[in-house]
Amino acid sequence: MAKNKTTPNAIKYLFTILIITSLACATPSLLAPEQSVDNTQTSQPVITEILSATSLPTYTFTPTLIRPTREATQTFTPTVFVTLDPNTATVTDTALPTSTVELITMTVSRPTNCRVGPGKAYEIAGTLLAGEKAIVLGRDPSNQYWYIANPDPGVEFCWVWGEYATFTGNNLLVPAYTPIATYTATPTALPDIKFDVQSRGADKCNGDFWIKLEITNTSQQTKLPFRSVRIEVEDTNTNTTRFNSSDGFILRNGCNGYSQTESLDYGKSFVVSGPNFSNNLNGHTLRVYVTVCTEKDLKGICRTIKIGVKP
């Protein structure tokens, strides 16, 4: 009998324990979602801190790299130019005397025709007057004619016979040019002029002394008029040389003014005055060079005659 009463109570007791046990096990299961929420909230600030800490040094570091690079480049550029400029100037100054070619010049002791080629077969382009300086640019293979820069108006370059020439520098250093052969076939086609010169004494006025010369156009072949003249007089007693030139022909009549003609036609004569001297020319031995040309400014066809005069 005792055995039958005990059994139902034990069963109730065990059942109660099972219920309590199951409730106890269920309590952590209900708390698990809350624990998960806590973990999520904790992870958000951790991510935010990592991102903020990483981005800040990135923005600060970029300008730090750029600024030193630009400053170094700007400082280096002017330093190079300042260093090179003085060196360049020094080298240039030193090289100038070495690289400069010496200019060869010439003068003639009497008026000399300047032609378009090296020889009498070439056309006359002008006249190099006594004492005029010309730059020599070349020579013919025989070293008899010299290619010059014409110092007078007209053609820019021409050839001068070197018979009366005096050179500054080594004239053989200029290059040799071969004459143009096409001009050699026409020597007879060139016109020529002729004239005579006679002394007509001397004159003076207020301390100036000069000689008078009569020029006659005798160009029978061409009958060309003369339009310009140059007179050079050398006083051998005083070693003094004077010259004058003009378009047309001029005579100074002592202290009483001037006479003039614009041209001297074929067969005509005219008395002209020589250059002024400060000393009396009477009794002195004079060398006289008279050049006449068919055009003004001593151009066209020119011819020179030398005579001796003793007033």
C-alpha positions as CSV (number, residue, x, y, z in Angstrom):
1,M,0.0,0.0,0.0
2,A,2.8,2.3,0.8
3,K,4.3,1.8,-2.5
4,N,1.2,2.9,-4.4
5,K,0.9,6.3,-2.5
6,T,4.4,7.3,-3.2
7,T,4.4,6.8,-6.9
8,P,1.9,9.6,-7.9
9,N,3.7,12.3,-5.8
10,A,7.1,11.4,-7.2
11,I,5.7,11.8,-10.7
12,K,4.3,15.3,-9.9
13,Y,7.5,16.3,-8.4
14,L,9.5,15.2,-11.3
15,F,7.2,17.0,-13.7
16,T,7.5,20.2,-11.8
17,I,11.3,20.0,-11.9
18,L,11.2,19.4,-15.6
19,I,9.1,22.5,-16.1
20,I,11.4,24.6,-14.0
21,T,14.4,23.3,-15.8
22,S,12.9,24.0,-19.2
23,L,12.1,27.6,-18.2
24,A,15.6,28.0,-17.0
25,C,17.0,26.9,-20.3
26,A,14.7,29.2,-22.2
27,T,15.8,32.3,-20.4
28,P,19.2,32.5,-22.2
29,S,17.6,31.8,-25.5
30,L,15.4,34.9,-25.1
31,L,18.4,37.1,-24.2
32,A,20.5,36.1,-27.3
33,P,18.9,38.7,-29.6
34,E,19.6,41.4,-27.1
35,Q,23.2,40.3,-27.0
36,S,23.4,40.4,-30.8
37,V,22.1,44.0,-30.8
38,D,24.7,45.0,-28.4
39,N,27.5,43.6,-30.5
40,T,26.2,45.5,-33.6
41,Q,26.1,48.8,-31.8
42,T,29.6,48.3,-30.6
43,S,31.0,47.5,-34.0
44,Q,29.7,50.7,-35.7
45,P,31.9,53.1,-33.7
46,V,34.8,50.9,-34.4
47,I,34.4,51.2,-38.1
48,T,33.8,54.9,-37.9
49,E,37.0,55.4,-36.0
50,I,39.0,53.4,-38.5
51,L,37.7,55.4,-41.5
52,S,38.3,58.7,-39.9
53,A,41.7,57.9,-38.7
54,T,42.7,56.7,-42.2
55,S,41.3,59.6,-44.2
56,L,42.9,62.4,-42.2
57,P,46.5,61.6,-42.8
58,T,45.8,61.0,-46.5
59,Y,44.7,64.6,-47.1
60,T,47.4,66.1,-45.0
61,F,50.2,64.1,-46.7
62,T,49.4,65.1,-50.3
63,P,50.3,68.9,-50.2
64,T,53.4,68.1,-48.2
65,L,54.8,66.2,-51.2
66,I,53.9,68.7,-53.9
67,R,55.2,71.9,-52.2
68,P,58.9,70.9,-51.9
69,T,59.0,69.7,-55.5
70,R,57.8,73.0,-56.9
71,E,60.1,75.1,-54.7
72,A,63.1,73.1,-55.7
73,T,62.4,73.4,-59.4
74,Q,61.9,77.2,-59.3
75,T,65.1,77.7,-57.3
76,F,67.2,75.6,-59.7
77,T,66.2,77.3,-63.0
78,P,67.5,80.8,-62.3
79,T,70.7,79.4,-60.9
80,V,71.5,77.8,-64.2
81,F,70.9,80.9,-66.3
82,V,72.9,83.2,-64.0
83,T,75.8,80.8,-64.2
84,L,75.7,80.3,-68.0
85,D,75.4,84.0,-69.0
86,P,78.8,85.2,-67.7
87,N,80.5,82.2,-69.3
88,T,78.9,82.8,-72.6
89,A,79.9,86.5,-72.6
90,T,83.5,85.5,-71.7
91,V,83.8,83.0,-74.5
92,T,82.3,85.4,-77.1
93,D,84.7,88.2,-76.2
94,T,87.6,85.9,-76.5
95,A,86.5,84.4,-79.8
96,L,85.9,87.8,-81.6
97,P,89.5,88.6,-82.4
98,T,90.1,85.1,-83.7
99,S,87.0,84.8,-86.0
100,T,87.1,88.4,-87.4
101,V,88.3,88.5,-91.0
102,E,90.6,91.5,-91.7
103,L,89.2,93.9,-94.3
104,I,91.5,94.6,-97.2
105,T,91.2,98.1,-98.5
106,M,92.7,100.0,-101.4
107,T,93.3,103.5,-102.6
108,V,94.6,104.8,-106.0
109,S,97.1,107.6,-106.6
110,R,95.2,108.8,-109.7
111,P,91.6,108.4,-111.0
112,T,91.1,104.9,-112.3
113,N,88.2,103.5,-114.3
114,C,86.0,100.9,-112.5
115,R,84.6,98.3,-114.9
116,V,82.0,95.6,-114.9
117,G,84.7,93.0,-115.5
118,P,88.5,92.6,-115.1
119,G,89.9,94.2,-118.3
120,K,89.6,97.0,-120.8
121,A,87.1,94.9,-122.8
122,Y,84.5,95.4,-120.1
123,E,82.2,98.4,-119.9
124,I,83.2,101.3,-117.7
125,A,80.8,101.6,-114.7
126,G,82.5,104.5,-112.9
127,T,85.7,105.9,-111.6
128,L,87.6,105.3,-108.4
129,L,89.0,108.8,-107.5
130,A,92.5,109.4,-106.1
131,G,92.4,109.1,-102.3
132,E,89.1,107.3,-102.2
133,K,89.1,104.1,-100.0
134,A,87.4,101.0,-101.3
135,I,87.0,97.5,-99.7
136,V,88.6,94.8,-101.8
137,L,86.5,91.7,-102.1
138,G,88.4,89.7,-104.8
139,R,91.0,89.6,-107.5
140,D,91.5,88.2,-111.0
141,P,93.9,85.2,-111.4
142,S,96.6,87.5,-112.7
143,N,96.4,89.9,-109.7
144,Q,96.0,92.9,-112.1
145,Y,92.4,93.7,-111.4
146,W,90.6,94.0,-108.1
147,Y,87.0,93.5,-107.3
148,I,85.8,96.3,-105.0
149,A,82.7,97.6,-103.3
150,N,82.1,100.9,-105.2
151,P,82.3,103.8,-102.7
152,D,80.5,106.1,-105.1
153,P,76.8,106.1,-106.2
154,G,76.0,103.8,-109.1
155,V,76.9,100.2,-109.4
156,E,77.5,98.4,-106.2
157,F,80.6,96.5,-107.2
158,C,83.2,96.8,-110.0
159,W,86.7,96.0,-111.1
160,V,89.7,98.4,-110.8
161,W,93.1,98.1,-112.4
162,G,95.8,97.8,-109.7
163,E,98.5,99.8,-111.5
164,Y,98.0,102.9,-109.2
165,A,96.7,101.0,-106.2
166,T,98.0,100.9,-102.6
167,F,96.6,98.2,-100.3
168,T,96.1,98.0,-96.5
169,G,96.5,94.4,-95.4
170,N,97.6,91.3,-97.4
171,N,95.7,91.8,-100.7
172,L,96.6,88.2,-101.8
173,L,94.3,86.8,-99.1
174,V,91.2,87.9,-101.0
175,P,89.7,85.1,-103.2
176,A,90.5,84.9,-106.9
177,Y,87.6,85.1,-109.3
178,T,87.6,83.8,-112.9
179,P,86.6,86.5,-115.4
180,I,83.3,86.1,-117.2
181,A,84.1,85.1,-120.8
182,T,81.0,86.5,-122.4
183,Y,82.3,90.1,-122.3
184,T,85.6,89.4,-124.2
185,A,83.8,89.3,-127.5
186,T,82.6,92.9,-127.5
187,P,85.6,95.2,-127.0
188,T,85.1,97.2,-130.2
189,A,81.5,97.9,-129.4
190,L,82.4,100.1,-126.4
191,P,82.2,103.8,-127.0
192,D,85.2,106.0,-126.3
193,I,85.7,109.7,-125.5
194,K,88.6,112.0,-126.1
195,F,89.6,115.5,-125.0
196,D,92.5,117.9,-124.8
197,V,93.7,119.9,-121.8
198,Q,95.8,123.1,-121.9
199,S,97.1,125.3,-119.1
200,R,95.8,128.8,-119.0
201,G,97.8,130.2,-116.1
202,A,96.8,130.8,-112.4
203,D,94.5,133.0,-110.4
204,K,94.0,134.1,-106.8
205,C,91.6,135.7,-104.4
206,N,91.9,136.5,-100.7
207,G,94.7,134.1,-100.0
208,D,93.3,131.3,-102.3
209,F,95.4,130.2,-105.3
210,W,94.4,128.0,-108.2
211,I,95.3,127.1,-111.8
212,K,93.1,127.4,-114.8
213,L,92.7,124.7,-117.5
214,E,91.1,124.7,-120.9
215,I,89.2,121.5,-121.8
216,T,88.2,120.7,-125.4
217,N,85.8,117.9,-126.3
218,T,87.5,116.0,-129.2
219,S,85.3,112.9,-129.2
220,Q,84.8,112.7,-133.0
221,Q,83.7,109.1,-133.0
222,T,81.0,109.2,-130.4
223,K,80.3,113.0,-130.2
224,L,79.1,112.5,-126.7
225,P,78.9,115.6,-124.4
226,F,80.8,115.8,-121.1
227,R,78.7,116.5,-118.0
228,S,81.0,116.1,-115.0
229,V,84.7,116.8,-114.3
230,R,87.3,116.1,-111.6
231,I,90.7,117.9,-111.3
232,E,93.5,116.7,-109.0
233,V,96.6,118.9,-108.6
234,E,99.8,117.8,-106.9
235,D,102.3,120.5,-105.9
236,T,105.6,118.7,-106.0
237,N,107.4,121.6,-104.3
238,T,105.3,121.3,-101.2
239,N,104.1,117.7,-101.5
240,T,100.6,118.9,-101.3
241,T,97.7,117.4,-103.2
242,R,94.2,119.0,-103.7
243,F,91.2,118.1,-105.9
244,N,87.8,119.3,-106.8
245,S,84.9,117.9,-108.8
246,S,81.6,119.2,-110.1
247,D,78.6,118.5,-112.3
248,G,79.1,120.9,-115.2
249,F,82.2,123.0,-115.7
250,I,83.0,126.0,-113.5
251,L,85.4,128.9,-113.8
252,R,86.2,131.2,-110.9
253,N,87.0,134.7,-112.2
254,G,89.4,135.9,-109.5
255,C,87.2,137.7,-106.9
256,N,84.6,138.6,-109.5
257,G,82.3,135.6,-109.4
258,Y,81.9,132.4,-111.5
259,S,81.2,131.3,-115.0
260,Q,79.6,127.9,-115.7
261,T,78.3,125.5,-118.4
262,E,76.2,122.4,-117.7
263,S,77.8,120.3,-120.5
264,L,80.7,120.4,-122.9
265,D,79.6,119.3,-126.4
266,Y,81.8,117.9,-129.1
267,G,84.1,120.5,-130.6
268,K,83.5,122.9,-127.7
269,S,86.1,124.3,-125.2
270,F,85.7,125.7,-121.7
271,V,88.2,127.0,-119.1
272,V,87.8,125.6,-115.6
273,S,89.4,126.3,-112.2
274,G,91.5,123.8,-110.3
275,P,91.3,123.2,-106.6
276,N,92.3,126.0,-104.1
277,F,95.8,126.1,-102.5
278,S,96.8,128.2,-99.6
279,N,100.3,129.0,-101.2
280,N,101.2,130.8,-104.4
281,L,101.6,128.3,-107.2
282,N,103.7,130.5,-109.5
283,G,107.0,128.8,-110.4
284,H,105.9,125.5,-108.8
285,T,106.0,122.2,-110.7
286,L,102.5,120.7,-110.7
287,R,101.2,117.2,-111.7
288,V,97.6,117.5,-112.9
289,Y,95.1,114.8,-113.5
290,V,91.9,115.7,-115.3
291,T,88.9,113.3,-115.5
292,V,85.8,114.0,-117.6
293,C,82.7,111.8,-117.7
294,T,79.6,111.7,-120.0
295,E,77.2,111.6,-117.0
296,K,76.7,113.5,-113.8
297,D,78.4,112.4,-110.6
298,L,81.4,111.2,-112.6
299,K,79.5,108.3,-114.1
300,G,79.0,107.0,-117.6
301,I,82.0,106.9,-119.9
302,C,85.1,108.5,-118.3
303,R,88.6,109.3,-119.3
304,T,91.6,110.7,-117.5
305,I,94.5,112.7,-118.8
306,K,97.7,113.6,-117.0
307,I,99.7,116.8,-117.8
308,G,102.5,118.7,-116.2
309,V,101.9,122.4,-115.4
310,K,104.3,125.2,-114.2
311,P,102.4,128.5,-113.8
